[in-house]
């Protein structure tokens, strides 16, 4: 049976996350409903590179699925793109080897987190960036961000509810950019990320930047798995899955 890889983007505002849930509207459900229609009413299951939470967005999510018939790639992409809801976009579709797996073969993921730091909240950013109006020391935050980089057991930055046993991940790079006077962008690049890990790291960096935690809080948290050295989970609307890379 042919296997297809697709790169999709979506606005997660109106969805209860990616994964199918009972009594909730999800990205997976919307795409699988479209595939079912295209497949004459027979169900198709999709597999993502990773699940995103309620309100989280993606510009480069990768999925794969098996489809019983060969389809010309661009026509297939067009059919999927035009028949899914307007807040889900199919950027590309290609046939791949049957050994391809969107999740297990992913080598690198990049997440962006957008933060509105204006004194007053910008209503036009509210769905795509979190708001934080308190003072931040970016120099201290960038210093603390270096402690995230490298291979660590990130259990202390994994929310409850994860079924993953091995919580060791390698974060290659963390960048904090000033996009404008009122916007920050956090960039996380690594081989994988745990459940709510990026949002928990952002929340901790904000507490460090505001002077509520010491600059070495992340280092202490990782070394001792000390929850007292972590901050709250940052809001979901600022988070974007930007890219997933494979060999």
C-alpha positions, 0 to 999 in steps of 0.5 A: 500500500502506498505511503504518503508524507505530508507537510502541513500548517495549521492554526490551532486556535479552534482545536483541542490539540492534534490527537483525536479525543472523545467529544473534542474537535482536533486536527487529526480528526479533521484531516482523517475525515477528509481522507475518509471522504476521498477514500470512499468512506473507508477510514485512514489513520494519520501519524504525526511527527509529534502531538501539539496541544490545544491552541498550539500552532504549526507551520511545518508539522509532518504526517504520514499515512497509508492510502490504498491507491497511488495518487499524483502528488500535487493533485492529492495535495490540492484535494486535501488542501481544498477539502480540509478546513480553512485553518489547515493547509497542506503545503506538500504531499509526496509518496515515500518508502513504506519504512518512513515514519513521521515520528520515529525517524525525525532527527530535528525539530524547531519550535518558535515561541512568540511573546508580546511584551507591550505594556498593554496587550495587543488584541491582534496578537492574542491568538498567536503570541502570549502576553507578558507585561512585566520587566525582563532582563534579556541578558540574564535570560540569554545566559540562563538559556545556555543551560538548556543546551546539550543533552539532559534528562528533562523530566523536570520540564515534562508535564504530567500525563506523558507516557514517554519513559526516556526523557533525555533530549538533546537541545542544540540551540536556544535563541531569544530574539528581539523582533521589535520593541514589543515582541520577543521570539524564543527559538528552540532547536533539538532532536525532540521535545517532551510534553509541554517542555518548550512552554515550561522552559519559556515560563522558567526563563520569564521568571528568571528574567523578572528576577523571581528565580536565580540565573542558574535555576535551570541548571539546578532544576536539571541537575537535581530534578528540582521543581522549585527551580521551574516556572509556570507553563507558558500559555499555548497560543505563542507556540509554533512547531516550525520545522521537522527534519529527516535524514 
